[in-house]
Protein backbone atom coordinates (compact mmCIF):
# COMPACT_ATOMS: atom_id res chain seq x y z
CA UNK A 1 0.00 0.00 0.00
CA UNK A 2 2.85 2.37 0.84
CA UNK A 3 4.39 1.85 -2.61
CA UNK A 4 1.02 2.47 -4.29
CA UNK A 5 0.60 5.71 -2.32
CA UNK A 6 4.08 6.87 -3.29
CA UNK A 7 3.31 6.17 -6.94
CA UNK A 8 0.01 8.11 -6.74
CA UNK A 9 1.93 11.05 -5.26
CA UNK A 10 4.57 10.89 -7.99
CA UNK A 11 7.31 9.95 -5.53
CA UNK A 12 9.89 7.50 -6.79
CA UNK A 13 12.55 7.91 -4.08
CA UNK A 14 11.12 6.51 -0.84
CA UNK A 15 12.10 4.06 1.87
CA UNK A 16 9.79 1.64 3.64
CA UNK A 17 10.81 0.89 7.23
CA UNK A 18 9.64 -2.32 8.87
CA UNK A 19 8.66 -2.44 12.50
CA UNK A 20 10.01 -5.22 14.72
CA UNK A 21 6.90 -6.51 16.48
CA UNK A 22 8.97 -8.36 19.08
CA UNK A 23 9.74 -4.98 20.67
CA UNK A 24 6.10 -4.54 21.67
CA UNK A 25 3.30 -2.50 20.22
CA UNK A 26 3.25 1.24 19.74
CA UNK A 27 0.46 3.70 19.02
CA UNK A 28 -1.54 3.70 15.80
CA UNK A 29 -1.10 2.26 13.20
CA UNK A 30 0.19 -0.68 15.21
CA UNK A 31 -2.44 -2.99 16.69
CA UNK A 32 -2.38 -5.56 19.46
CA UNK A 33 -4.04 -8.10 17.17
CA UNK A 34 -4.08 -8.82 13.47
CA UNK A 35 -6.67 -6.72 11.63
CA UNK A 36 -8.42 -7.29 8.36
CA UNK A 37 -11.69 -6.46 6.66
CA UNK A 38 -13.79 -8.63 4.43
CA UNK A 39 -16.90 -7.75 2.40
CA UNK A 40 -18.35 -11.27 2.72
CA UNK A 41 -21.19 -10.30 5.07
CA UNK A 42 -22.23 -7.37 2.87
CA UNK A 43 -22.18 -9.61 -0.16
CA UNK A 44 -24.27 -12.26 1.57
CA UNK A 45 -26.83 -10.07 3.37
CA UNK A 46 -27.15 -7.21 0.89
CA UNK A 47 -26.52 -9.03 -2.35
CA UNK A 48 -23.55 -6.76 -3.04
CA UNK A 49 -21.59 -7.87 -6.09
CA UNK A 50 -18.29 -6.41 -4.93
CA UNK A 51 -16.27 -3.27 -5.62
CA UNK A 52 -16.41 -1.49 -8.95
CA UNK A 53 -13.13 0.32 -8.26
CA UNK A 54 -9.66 -0.64 -7.13
CA UNK A 55 -7.43 1.08 -4.61
CA UNK A 56 -4.58 1.48 -7.09
CA UNK A 57 -6.92 3.20 -9.58
CA UNK A 58 -8.53 5.44 -6.94
CA UNK A 59 -5.38 6.55 -5.08
CA UNK A 60 -4.55 9.39 -7.51
CA UNK A 61 -8.02 10.86 -6.87
CA UNK A 62 -7.56 10.56 -3.08
CA UNK A 63 -4.15 12.20 -3.33
CA UNK A 64 -5.47 15.11 -5.40
CA UNK A 65 -8.29 15.56 -2.87
CA UNK A 66 -5.74 15.56 -0.04
CA UNK A 67 -3.72 18.25 -1.83
CA UNK A 68 -6.85 20.34 -2.50
CA UNK A 69 -7.67 20.30 1.24
CA UNK A 70 -4.20 21.67 2.02
CA UNK A 71 -2.75 18.36 3.16
CA UNK A 72 0.69 19.08 1.78
CA UNK A 73 0.93 22.28 3.85
CA UNK A 74 0.00 20.70 7.20
CA UNK A 75 2.69 20.47 9.83
CA UNK A 76 3.09 16.86 10.91
CA UNK A 77 4.99 15.36 13.81
CA UNK A 78 6.45 11.87 13.77
CA UNK A 79 7.87 11.67 17.29
CA UNK A 80 6.38 8.26 18.14
CA UNK A 81 7.29 6.87 14.71
CA UNK A 82 10.91 7.90 15.18
CA UNK A 83 11.02 6.39 18.67
CA UNK A 84 9.72 3.03 17.44
CA UNK A 85 12.00 2.97 14.42
CA UNK A 86 15.08 3.96 16.45
CA UNK A 87 14.42 0.98 18.74
CA UNK A 88 14.57 -1.43 15.79
CA UNK A 89 18.10 -0.46 14.76
Secondary structure, DSSP 8 states (H G I E B T S, - for coil): -HHHHHHHTT----------GGG---STT--SS------HHHHHHH-----SS-HHHHHHHHHHHHHHTTGGGS----HHHHHHHHHT-
